[in-house]
Every structure is written in C-alpha cells, then in structure tokens.
Amino acid sequence: MAQINPSILSADFARLAEEAKAVEGADWLHVDVMDNHFVPNLTLGVPIVEALSKATDTPLDCHLMIEDADRWAPSYVEAGAGSVTFHAEAAAAPVRLAREIRAKGARASMALKPATPIEPYEDLLPELDMLLIMTVEPGFGGQAFLDIMLPKIRRTRELISKHGLELWLQVDGGVSATTIERCAEAGADVFVAGSAVYGAADPAAAVRDLRALADVATAAAPWACDH
C-alpha cells in the first residue's frame, strides 16, 4: 500500500500541533529542515522536531536539506524522528552516516537532487531503508512537478528490484492528485505531499484520496506486478 507523508512545510507554523492532528491518518509526517546554506531557505531545527514528536503519534520523517549532514543528522534521531533523510550531495561519508542513523533506532534515508543521478549510488542502496528522489529543486514548497524525473524513478525501481531490496522509494515535490499516479506507475511507493494536503479543505480526506489514487496506479504498474 502506498504511504502518504504530508509535508508541514505547507502547514501553518504557528499551529503545528493542530496541523499534525489534522492529518492523523497519514503514514508519516514529513518535516523539511533547511539551513539557508544547502538550500536558499530557512525553516526549523532540532527543538521544533523534539516538540512535534511529543505532540503527535504520527511518526516523523525528517528531510535534512542542510550542509554537514554527517554532523547533524544523528541529533534528529535523538529528537524523536523515526526516519532521517540526508542528501547525497551533503554527506561526506554516507554509508557511515546511514549506519549511525540505524544504530540510533531510526530508518536511514538518502535524497538525490534532480540533477544527481542514481547510478553512482547503486552499491549504497543496501545500507538504506529509503531513497528519496526530489521531483523539484529542494528549497521551497508549492513548486511544479518535474516530469523529467519519471525515468529516474523507473531506473531506481529497477535497481531496487535487481538487488532484491525492501527499500522504500519516496518522491517529494509537486505531488498532487494530478501527478501521483505517474509517480506510482514509475515505481514510487512513498509520497510527500504539501500543498495538495494542507491546501485542501479537509487535509485528512486529501491524504485518503491521494493514497487511493496511488494504490490503483501501483496495482496496474509493471514493477508491482513482478512482485
């Protein structure tokens, strides 16, 4: 079944606890951490993640768009994140970092910006619990989905299947009712949705609707039929 992770980047930051409750049927709550260096935006850090983890039962999926990920990522596990994503472009020692995140009790995930190919990282995939393919340039919510990322999603799914891995494949950026089926058909099974959820009149219903669309597309997808 597809997983839907609403992004609080599109929520009301003054009401984060209430916004988390508004999507309690979601699989994870996606938390975008930006440092104004790796990306040209500044959002939130460890104290907010720690407070949010106490305010919701929905597990936190922290996406670190920050420099020096090797130094800071473990702090987010300690703050309560159930999954921590670091960027391949920002990690000096990705295998060591993934193992450290796992050792601390969280799922380890690695993200790739749109221009970063998957192929050089094929041998790292067994060290990860999830791979995130950005379908917009990281930094700001509300951007339009980049269709040119669909072949990259397909290639990544092929590599996951080739190695027989139980690796989640996440997409983030411009995911909505009009794009989620294409992502699922290409091989994604975890979907980050910001404005498509928090911009809806009923965020919880938007989560259910997105999951249903993804599940139907997945059921008909060649990659899922091979399982």
Secondary structure, DSSP 4 states (H G I P E B T S, - for coil): --EEEEBGGGS-GGGHHHHHHTTTTSS-EEEEEEBSSSSS-B---HHHHHHHHHH-SSPEEEEEE-S-HHHHHHHHHHTT-SEEEEEGGG-SSHHHHHHHHHHTTSEEEEEE-TTS-SGGGGGGGGG-SEEEEESS-TT-SSPPP-GGGHHHHHHHHHHHHHTT---EEEEESS-STTTHHHHHHHT--EEEESHHHHTSSSHHHHHHHHHHHHHHHHHT-HHHHT-
